[in-house]
Amino acid sequence: MIARLFAFATIGWCLGFAAFMLLLPKPLEGNTTDAIVVPTGGAGRIDRGLALMRRHEARRMLITGVAPGVRAVDLARTYPGSTALFACCVDLGAEAVDTRSNAEETSGWVRRHGYRSIRLVTSDWHLPRARMELAAALGRNVVVLGDGVPGTPRLATLVNEYNKLLLRRIALWIGL
């Protein structure tokens, strides 16, 4: 009986992982939101957010999880041609250290500005869990659209992220 339960759980995990891999989110095109949120930590995320801002697909952008002491002017030097955007329309959040605290930091920022729609720009493999965390922190009054930045993660990274997604979904389901 225990062997059958273990086999069933293993098959379920494998099928879920296959679906996770096959359904990685793509970049979102043609949608305008009140704001853009970009968690630090992956290549191409900030570039994507700035490109969307240049196309006027949002009014403001939060980069959450920035290292303490990093200023907007420092990031503007790293992303040539973006000085004006950083000066007017980009906020930096330095309190977050992981996906869950990114969601908490973002939630406060969204509430302060009164936004109703957010575009979450993060790595395609990270987006399902980051979106789930942000949606849980914001509640039902804010629409969260996912914008996946294509990446090339190792298999171990994908397995780890899928396991985190499952565990966090269970934790949210039981109210933790």
Secondary structure as the mmCIF struct_conf table of DSSP 4:
data_model
#
loop_
_struct_conf.conf_type_id
_struct_conf.id
_struct_conf.beg_label_comp_id
_struct_conf.beg_label_asym_id
_struct_conf.beg_label_seq_id
_struct_conf.end_label_comp_id
_struct_conf.end_label_asym_id
_struct_conf.end_label_seq_id
HELX_RH_AL_P HELX_RH_AL_P1 ILE A 2 LEU A 22
TURN_TY1_P TURN_TY1_P1 LEU A 23 LEU A 23
HELX_LH_PP_P HELX_LH_PP_P1 LEU A 24 LEU A 28
BEND BEND1 GLY A 30 GLY A 30
BEND BEND2 ASP A 34 ASP A 34
STRN STRN1 ALA A 35 PRO A 39
BEND BEND3 THR A 40 GLY A 42
TURN_TY1_P TURN_TY1_P2 ALA A 43 GLY A 44
HELX_RH_AL_P HELX_RH_AL_P2 ARG A 45 ARG A 54
TURN_TY1_P TURN_TY1_P3 ARG A 55 HIS A 56
BEND BEND4 GLU A 57 GLU A 57
BEND BEND5 ARG A 59 ARG A 59
STRN STRN2 ARG A 60 THR A 64
BEND BEND6 GLY A 65 GLY A 65
HELX_LH_PP_P HELX_LH_PP_P2 VAL A 66 ALA A 67
TURN_TY1_P TURN_TY1_P4 PRO A 68 GLY A 69
HELX_RH_AL_P HELX_RH_AL_P3 ALA A 72 THR A 78
BEND BEND7 TYR A 79 TYR A 79
TURN_TY1_P TURN_TY1_P5 PRO A 80 GLY A 81
HELX_RH_AL_P HELX_RH_AL_P4 THR A 83 CYS A 89
STRN STRN3 VAL A 90 GLY A 93
BEND BEND8 GLU A 95 GLU A 95
BEND BEND9 ASP A 98 ASP A 98
HELX_RH_AL_P HELX_RH_AL_P5 THR A 99 HIS A 113
TURN_TY1_P TURN_TY1_P6 GLY A 114 GLY A 114
BEND BEND10 ARG A 116 ARG A 116
STRN STRN4 SER A 117 SER A 123
TURN_TY1_P TURN_TY1_P7 ASP A 124 HIS A 126
HELX_RH_AL_P HELX_RH_AL_P6 LEU A 127 LEU A 138
TURN_TY1_P TURN_TY1_P8 ARG A 140 ASN A 141
BEND BEND11 VAL A 142 VAL A 142
STRN STRN5 VAL A 143 VAL A 149
HELX_LH_PP_P HELX_LH_PP_P3 PRO A 150 PRO A 150
HELX_RH_AL_P HELX_RH_AL_P7 LEU A 155 TRP A 173
TURN_TY1_P TURN_TY1_P9 ILE A 174 GLY A 175
#
